[in-house]
Amino acid sequence: MKQTKGGKSTSRRMIEKTIPLVLNPGKEKKKYLNTAQAKIVSFANQLLPFTNQAKSLNQFHHLVYRKHKYLGIQSQVQEAVQRRVYVAKKAKLFRNLPLEFNFPRSGNLKFTSQGHPILSLSPLKKRTAFPVKMNGGWYRLRDHAKGGWEVHSCIVFKNNRQWVAHLVVRRPLPPVQEVEGTIGVDIGRKVAAAYTLNHPCFPLVEQYLGKDLAWKQHQFLKRRALLQRHASHGSVSARRALKRLRYREKNYVQTRCAQIAHEIVDLAVLTRSAIVVEDVTHLRKKWTKQATKGKHGAKRTRRQLNKWPYRVLLYKLIRLAQLHNIPVIPVHPHFTSQTCSCCGKRSKHSRTTRNLYRCHFCGFEVHADRNASRNISLLGKYQQGLKLFSPWHSYLPVPYERLTSCYPVSVVEVPSTTSNGTMSGSIPVD
């Protein structure tokens, strides 16, 4: 396994992944981990009164580091606990904390003479080796190591009487490839992703993905409401069913969003196209309780927006695109559903129904989500400076007002914008 020296890498732009491993310690090593975790939780609770005396993390470190070295906690692990406590300064009491290790300073991945993997960790002053189960997580880590990924750090915690280690692996971000076309993706509530391929050498490709996502979430909502009604009347079986239903919806949404992202990225790789998405990160700000007080149907709208997994789909799309060297171009979402993709003129009355768009100026009629995805694709072409091409009509007059409304908007904080308007950089870990 390749590791970064001192937990640092020479490359500034890295992409990270988390791979879970299951530890198989004996009785003595389990007792050692329990003791280490108890000391760390006690140490965190001792630090809570000092959080109000420091104005920064650096000042907090100088205030408490030397006072608590008598506990015998490894220095890197102690610094990690200090960071967690300072971030959660409003907490009243810590009951459980994970153990954090940086490779190779306080942890390492080694092998026995028989070739079995072991995780060497030092939560306290003593470094101890913990056997690793050779299951699917281990084989996945081995495949990533062959692909050039480096083990950077890990977090160890107890889950259902079992000790689990989440290893963070990373590698330098490859350069973004040159693009020839764009794929405009309209992320919606009823249709999770409607995309349009705008490429001079490929036929027009338009698809609606994730129509079942909102319907399935509504079924989960009705099922949960029915079980809660029965549980309120004392039904034990309803409580057990609610417990089983707890993560079922989350797992379904995560899996379905990953499938949609894979389909879009596969098409982008095949056609050498950039993916253009709307920046909808601040969508819920105008639908807060204070802003919608007294408005009819505001509660129902807030519930629908909270159920809408647009950020999950967006982050999975960015992550997969960066793994395949595909640029992701964020565009402003304003008026993409009200502007005609044929003549370029805008009218809010052209959106006759939720599914139908009929232009009041040129009479162009198309599905509303398809019209929005076409506009998004064209906005990406303007930003990239690509040759204007539209396979859905013979010519495209471009009004001046549309050209001036195209500007890059940051989707996530970590990726930066290069000179040609594409996004590159590390991304948040799931």
Secondary structure as UniProt FT lines:
FT   STRAND          2..3
FT   HELIX           5..7
FT   STRAND          14..23
FT   HELIX           27..47
FT   HELIX           48..53
FT   HELIX           57..64
FT   HELIX           66..71
FT   HELIX           75..87
FT   TURN            88..90
FT   STRAND          99..102
FT   TURN            103..106
FT   STRAND          107..111
FT   TURN            113..114
FT   STRAND          117..121
FT   STRAND          128..132
FT   HELIX           136..146
FT   TURN            147..148
FT   STRAND          150..159
FT   TURN            160..161
FT   STRAND          162..172
FT   STRAND          181..187
FT   STRAND          193..198
FT   TURN            200..201
FT   STRAND          205..209
FT   HELIX           211..232
FT   TURN            233..234
FT   HELIX           236..244
FT   TURN            245..247
FT   HELIX           248..271
FT   STRAND          273..278
FT   TURN            281..282
FT   HELIX           283..287
FT   TURN            289..294
FT   TURN            296..297
FT   HELIX           298..307
FT   HELIX           310..323
FT   TURN            324..325
FT   STRAND          328..331
FT   TURN            334..338
FT   TURN            341..343
FT   HELIX           348..350
FT   STRAND          356..358
FT   TURN            360..362
FT   STRAND          365..367
FT   HELIX           368..384
FT   TURN            391..392
FT   HELIX           400..404
FT   STRAND          416..417
FT   TURN            419..420
FT   STRAND          423..424
//
